[in-house]
Amino acid sequence: METIAILSPQDAQAIWLSIKVACAATLIATPLGFAVAYLLVFSRLPGKALIEGLVNLPLVLPPVVVGYLLLLLFGQSGSLGPLLQHFDIRIIFTLSGAVIASAVVGFPLLVRAMRIGMEGIDRHCLQAARTLGAGWWDTLLTITLPLSGRAVLAGMTLMFARSLGEFGATIILAGNIPGVTQTIPLAIYEYTNTPGGDSMALKLCLVSIVLSFTVLLLSEAATRTFRKR
């Protein structure tokens, strides 16, 4: 049996970039995801169904379509292209593009998990807090956020895992540039199109499995800690 080679510097960069992209996408999307979930659960906006549909749209669209739409949005002739050029900001074929692609694709999973947690909060607790004189911020920080903590953690875990495996939107918006935007899925794709690259692709698949499984174990441990409290 052929022995799997040790990680090459390019593979190590792909792993590190995957972790960076997943962490950045999760941290950037979490506050916005919490706000959207809160809006969908506790507000009475007439257009809430439309907002929910737009939030869940990346979940049902092919990732390549999402990437192409983002390319149209951030491209030189796109809606935000001239504005980004004015401030000398590059999104296309950069690590920022990979982060944005991962954040958009994983955002519905993040919001859905948070929303389920918030829907399980007893409304009587919120009403009691307001009756006792607690303001909106006090209610949010002392009741809503702690009671939905496990759901927030679950959403972040799903978001992180989804970002680790993101391929379609990333390759369209950020490209497959080794050392710059090449994450684990993109490196695996490159190896599968390279003669004799099967063993290298398998190696990265195993690394991806280990990373994802580790994230799930850490999430489960954190969830148990929340339950004890």
C-alpha positions as CSV (number, residue, x, y, z in Angstrom):
1,M,0.0,0.0,0.0
2,E,1.3,3.4,-1.0
3,T,2.2,5.6,2.0
4,I,0.5,9.0,2.0
5,A,3.1,11.7,1.7
6,I,3.7,14.3,4.3
7,L,2.0,17.6,3.9
8,S,3.6,19.9,1.4
9,P,4.0,23.6,2.1
10,Q,1.2,24.3,-0.4
11,D,-1.1,21.8,1.4
12,A,-0.3,23.4,4.8
13,Q,-1.1,26.8,3.3
14,A,-4.5,25.5,2.1
15,I,-5.3,24.1,5.5
16,W,-4.3,27.3,7.2
17,L,-6.3,29.4,4.7
18,S,-9.3,27.2,5.2
19,I,-9.2,27.7,9.0
20,K,-8.7,31.5,8.5
21,V,-11.6,31.8,6.1
22,A,-13.9,29.7,8.3
23,C,-13.1,31.6,11.4
24,A,-13.4,35.0,9.7
25,A,-16.7,34.1,8.0
26,T,-18.1,32.8,11.3
27,L,-17.1,35.8,13.4
28,I,-18.3,38.3,10.8
29,A,-21.6,36.6,10.2
30,T,-22.6,35.8,13.8
31,P,-23.6,39.3,14.9
32,L,-25.6,39.9,11.8
33,G,-27.1,36.4,12.0
34,F,-28.2,37.0,15.6
35,A,-29.8,40.3,14.6
36,V,-31.7,38.7,11.7
37,A,-32.8,35.8,13.8
38,Y,-34.0,38.2,16.5
39,L,-35.9,40.2,13.9
40,L,-37.6,37.1,12.4
41,V,-38.7,35.8,15.9
42,F,-39.6,38.9,17.9
43,S,-40.6,41.6,15.3
44,R,-43.9,42.1,13.6
45,L,-42.7,43.5,10.3
46,P,-45.1,43.0,7.4
47,G,-42.3,41.9,5.1
48,K,-40.9,39.3,7.4
49,A,-41.7,36.4,5.0
50,L,-39.8,38.2,2.3
51,I,-36.8,38.7,4.6
52,E,-36.9,35.0,5.5
53,G,-37.0,34.0,1.9
54,L,-34.0,36.1,1.0
55,V,-32.0,34.8,4.0
56,N,-32.7,31.2,3.0
57,L,-32.1,31.7,-0.7
58,P,-28.4,30.8,-0.6
59,L,-29.4,27.5,1.0
60,V,-31.4,26.4,-2.0
61,L,-29.4,28.0,-4.8
62,P,-26.4,26.1,-6.3
63,P,-23.2,27.6,-4.7
64,V,-21.9,28.4,-8.2
65,V,-24.9,30.6,-8.8
66,V,-24.3,32.4,-5.5
67,G,-20.7,32.9,-6.5
68,Y,-21.6,34.3,-9.8
69,L,-24.1,36.7,-8.3
70,L,-21.5,37.9,-5.9
71,L,-19.1,38.3,-8.8
72,L,-21.7,40.5,-10.5
73,L,-22.1,42.5,-7.3
74,F,-18.4,43.0,-6.5
75,G,-17.0,43.0,-10.0
76,Q,-15.6,46.2,-11.7
77,S,-18.9,46.7,-13.6
78,G,-21.1,45.5,-10.7
79,S,-23.2,47.5,-8.3
80,L,-20.5,47.9,-5.7
81,G,-17.5,47.8,-8.1
82,P,-17.0,51.5,-8.6
83,L,-17.4,52.2,-4.9
84,L,-14.8,49.6,-4.0
85,Q,-12.4,50.9,-6.7
86,H,-12.8,54.4,-5.2
87,F,-11.6,53.2,-1.9
88,D,-9.0,50.9,-3.5
89,I,-10.7,47.8,-2.1
90,R,-10.3,44.4,-3.9
91,I,-12.7,41.6,-3.4
92,I,-12.3,39.5,-6.5
93,F,-9.5,36.8,-6.4
94,T,-8.6,37.8,-2.8
95,L,-8.9,36.1,0.6
96,S,-11.6,38.6,1.4
97,G,-13.6,37.2,-1.5
98,A,-13.3,33.7,-0.1
99,V,-14.5,34.9,3.3
100,I,-17.5,36.7,1.8
101,A,-18.4,33.7,-0.3
102,S,-18.3,31.4,2.7
103,A,-20.2,33.8,4.9
104,V,-23.0,34.2,2.4
105,V,-23.4,30.4,1.7
106,G,-23.3,29.5,5.4
107,F,-25.4,32.4,6.7
108,P,-28.8,30.6,6.3
109,L,-27.6,27.7,8.5
110,L,-26.4,30.2,11.1
111,V,-29.7,32.1,11.2
112,R,-31.9,29.0,11.2
113,A,-30.1,27.5,14.3
114,M,-30.3,30.8,16.2
115,R,-33.9,31.2,15.2
116,I,-34.9,27.8,16.6
117,G,-33.2,28.6,19.9
118,M,-35.0,32.0,20.2
119,E,-38.3,30.5,19.4
120,G,-37.9,28.2,22.4
121,I,-37.6,31.1,24.8
122,D,-40.6,31.4,27.1
123,R,-42.2,34.8,26.3
124,H,-43.4,35.1,29.9
125,C,-39.8,35.5,31.0
126,L,-39.4,38.5,28.6
127,Q,-42.7,40.0,29.7
128,A,-41.8,39.6,33.4
129,A,-38.4,41.3,32.8
130,R,-40.1,44.3,31.1
131,T,-42.8,44.4,33.9
132,L,-40.0,44.7,36.4
133,G,-38.5,47.7,34.5
134,A,-35.8,46.0,32.4
135,G,-35.0,47.9,29.2
136,W,-34.5,46.3,25.8
137,W,-30.8,46.0,26.2
138,D,-31.1,44.4,29.7
139,T,-33.6,41.9,28.4
140,L,-31.4,41.1,25.4
141,L,-28.2,40.6,27.4
142,T,-29.6,38.9,30.5
143,I,-32.4,36.7,29.1
144,T,-32.5,36.4,25.3
145,L,-28.8,35.9,24.7
146,P,-28.1,33.4,27.6
147,L,-31.2,31.3,26.8
148,S,-30.3,31.1,23.2
149,G,-26.6,30.6,23.9
150,R,-26.7,26.9,22.8
151,A,-28.5,27.8,19.6
152,V,-25.9,30.5,18.8
153,L,-23.1,28.0,19.4
154,A,-24.8,25.4,17.2
155,G,-25.2,28.0,14.5
156,M,-21.6,29.0,14.7
157,T,-20.5,25.4,14.5
158,L,-22.6,24.8,11.4
159,M,-21.3,28.0,9.9
160,F,-17.7,27.0,10.5
161,A,-18.1,23.5,9.2
162,R,-19.9,24.8,6.1
163,S,-17.2,27.3,5.5
164,L,-14.5,24.6,5.7
165,G,-16.2,22.7,2.9
166,E,-17.2,25.7,0.7
167,F,-16.2,25.2,-2.9
168,G,-18.6,26.5,-5.6
169,A,-19.0,30.2,-4.6
170,T,-15.4,30.5,-3.5
171,I,-13.9,29.3,-6.8
172,I,-16.1,31.7,-8.7
173,L,-15.5,34.8,-6.6
174,A,-12.0,34.2,-5.2
175,G,-10.5,31.8,-7.7
176,N,-8.1,28.9,-6.9
177,I,-4.8,30.7,-6.3
178,P,-2.3,28.6,-4.2
179,G,-1.2,30.4,-1.1
180,V,-3.8,33.2,-1.6
181,T,-7.3,31.8,-2.0
182,Q,-6.8,28.0,-2.3
183,T,-8.6,26.3,0.6
184,I,-8.8,22.6,1.2
185,P,-11.7,21.9,-1.2
186,L,-10.0,23.8,-3.9
187,A,-6.7,22.0,-3.4
188,I,-8.6,18.6,-3.5
189,Y,-10.2,19.7,-6.7
190,E,-6.8,20.5,-8.2
191,Y,-5.3,17.2,-7.1
192,T,-8.2,15.2,-8.7
193,N,-7.4,16.9,-12.0
194,T,-3.7,16.2,-11.7
195,P,-2.3,12.8,-12.8
196,G,-1.1,10.8,-9.7
197,G,-2.7,13.3,-7.3
198,D,-5.2,10.9,-5.8
199,S,-3.1,10.1,-2.7
200,M,-2.6,13.9,-2.1
201,A,-6.4,14.5,-2.5
202,L,-7.1,11.6,0.0
203,K,-4.7,13.1,2.5
204,L,-6.5,16.5,2.4
205,C,-9.8,14.7,2.7
206,L,-8.6,13.1,5.9
207,V,-7.4,16.4,7.2
208,S,-10.8,17.9,6.4
209,I,-12.6,15.1,8.2
210,V,-10.4,15.5,11.3
211,L,-10.9,19.3,11.4
212,S,-14.7,19.0,11.0
213,F,-14.9,16.2,13.6
214,T,-12.8,18.2,16.1
215,V,-15.1,21.2,15.7
216,L,-18.1,19.0,16.4
217,L,-16.5,17.5,19.5
218,L,-15.6,21.0,20.8
219,S,-19.1,22.2,20.1
220,E,-20.6,19.3,21.9
221,A,-18.4,19.9,24.9
222,A,-19.3,23.6,25.0
223,T,-23.0,22.6,24.7
224,R,-22.7,20.3,27.8
225,T,-21.1,23.2,29.7
226,F,-24.1,25.4,28.8
227,R,-26.5,22.7,30.0
228,K,-24.7,22.4,33.4
229,R,-25.0,26.2,33.9
